[in-house]
Amino acid sequence: MENGIESIKNAANVVGELVRDTTDFTRHEERHEEDEEIGIGSRASAAKDALGDKAKERKHKKEEKGHKQAI
């Protein structure tokens, strides 16, 4: 029974990572569209934010993979 509960927890974690990854990607796309209409200073700030989002995306993908392997 314990293994079943762990599998359910890991499956829920996979879904959570997918949701976070999708949210980060959506945020990145919104910023990209906004960047087309702003100046260089704001673009630099948006680039920094995009790098942060990419780092989060990689983290979520790695955690998702770990959760899937645990199922």
Protein Blocks (a to p, Z undefined) as FASTA:
>chain_A
ZZmmmmmmmmmmmmmmmmmmmmmmmmmmmmmmmmmmccfklmmmmmmmmmmmmmmmmmmm
mmmmmmmmmZZ
